[in-house]
Amino acid sequence: MKAFILTALFSLSLMTSQAADKPYRHVVFFKFKDSAPASEVQALEQAFIKLASEIETVRAFEWGTNVSPEGLADGFTHCFLVSFADKKGLEVYLPHPAHQAFVAKLKPQLDKVCVLDYIAR
């Protein structure tokens, strides 16, 4: 039994350390306020695109607006996918001054946001 527990703990620690080295995805959904001018929404789209090129740990970036026919978007209109080589890349990105400046510009026009980070498999 003791050997089983030790093996399980070793396997868990190995999985955790390996997960830290796997690609990280940062998925962000925005619902802008109804009062947000279209020109401001477009400016924020461009600012997010620019942000991806300003932070060295960003490996890939893509975005788009909702085109789903299912009607399950809960008002979210925009999706941004930011990819990092590993968890450390995300840890650099989140507090980065360029990211913080973008968030400050975004907040006044934002109704709600959903963020989901995951380890790519």
C-alpha positions in Angstrom: 0.0 0.0 0.0 2.8 2.4 0.9 4.5 1.7 -2.5 1.2 2.4 -4.3 0.8 5.8 -2.5 4.4 6.7 -3.3 3.9 5.8 -6.9 0.7 7.8 -7.1 2.3 10.9 -5.5 5.3 10.6 -7.9 3.0 10.3 -10.9 1.0 13.3 -9.7 4.1 15.4 -9.2 5.4 14.4 -12.6 2.1 15.3 -14.3 2.1 18.7 -12.5 5.6 19.5 -13.5 5.0 18.4 -17.1 1.8 20.5 -17.3 3.9 23.6 -16.4 5.9 23.0 -19.6 3.0 22.4 -21.9 1.4 25.1 -24.1 -0.9 27.4 -22.3 -4.0 29.0 -23.9 -5.6 32.1 -22.6 -9.2 32.5 -24.0 -11.0 35.7 -23.5 -14.6 36.5 -24.3 -16.0 40.1 -24.3 -19.4 41.5 -24.2 -19.3 45.2 -24.8 -21.7 47.6 -23.3 -24.7 48.5 -25.5 -23.6 52.1 -25.3 -20.0 51.3 -26.5 -19.5 53.2 -29.8 -18.6 50.9 -32.7 -15.5 53.0 -33.4 -14.3 52.4 -29.8 -14.9 48.6 -30.1 -12.9 48.6 -33.3 -10.1 50.6 -31.5 -10.1 48.0 -28.7 -9.9 45.2 -31.2 -6.8 46.8 -32.8 -5.3 47.5 -29.3 -5.6 43.8 -28.4 -4.0 42.8 -31.7 -1.1 45.3 -31.0 -0.8 44.0 -27.4 -0.1 40.5 -28.7 3.0 41.8 -30.6 4.2 43.9 -27.6 4.6 41.0 -25.1 7.5 38.7 -26.0 6.0 35.5 -24.4 2.9 35.5 -26.7 3.5 32.7 -29.2 0.3 32.9 -31.2 -2.8 35.1 -31.3 -6.1 34.9 -33.1 -9.5 36.5 -32.6 -12.9 36.8 -34.1 -16.5 37.7 -33.5 -19.3 35.3 -32.8 -20.9 33.7 -35.8 -22.5 30.8 -34.0 -26.1 30.0 -35.1 -26.8 28.3 -31.8 -27.7 31.4 -29.8 -25.8 30.3 -26.7 -23.2 33.1 -26.6 -24.9 34.8 -23.6 -24.2 38.2 -25.2 -20.5 37.6 -25.7 -19.5 38.9 -29.1 -15.7 38.7 -29.3 -13.3 35.9 -28.7 -9.5 36.3 -28.4 -7.1 33.3 -28.1 -3.6 34.0 -26.8 -1.1 31.2 -26.8 2.0 30.8 -24.7 4.8 28.2 -24.7 4.1 27.4 -21.1 2.7 28.7 -17.8 5.6 31.1 -17.3 4.6 32.9 -20.5 1.1 33.6 -19.1 2.7 34.7 -15.8 4.8 37.3 -17.7 1.8 38.4 -19.8 -0.8 39.1 -17.0 1.1 41.7 -15.0 2.9 43.2 -18.0 2.5 47.0 -18.2 1.2 46.8 -21.8 -1.5 44.3 -20.7 -2.4 46.4 -17.7 -2.7 49.5 -19.9 -5.0 47.6 -22.4 -7.2 46.5 -19.5 -7.5 50.1 -18.3 -8.7 51.2 -21.8 -11.1 48.2 -22.1 -12.9 48.4 -18.8 -15.0 51.5 -19.5 -16.6 49.8 -22.6 -16.9 46.3 -21.2 -20.2 44.9 -20.0 -18.8 41.5 -19.0 -15.8 39.2 -19.6 -15.2 35.5 -19.4 -11.6 34.2 -19.2 -10.6 30.6 -19.5 -7.0 29.4 -19.4 -6.1 25.8 -20.2 -3.2 23.6 -20.8 -3.1 22.3 -24.4 -3.2 18.6 -24.8 
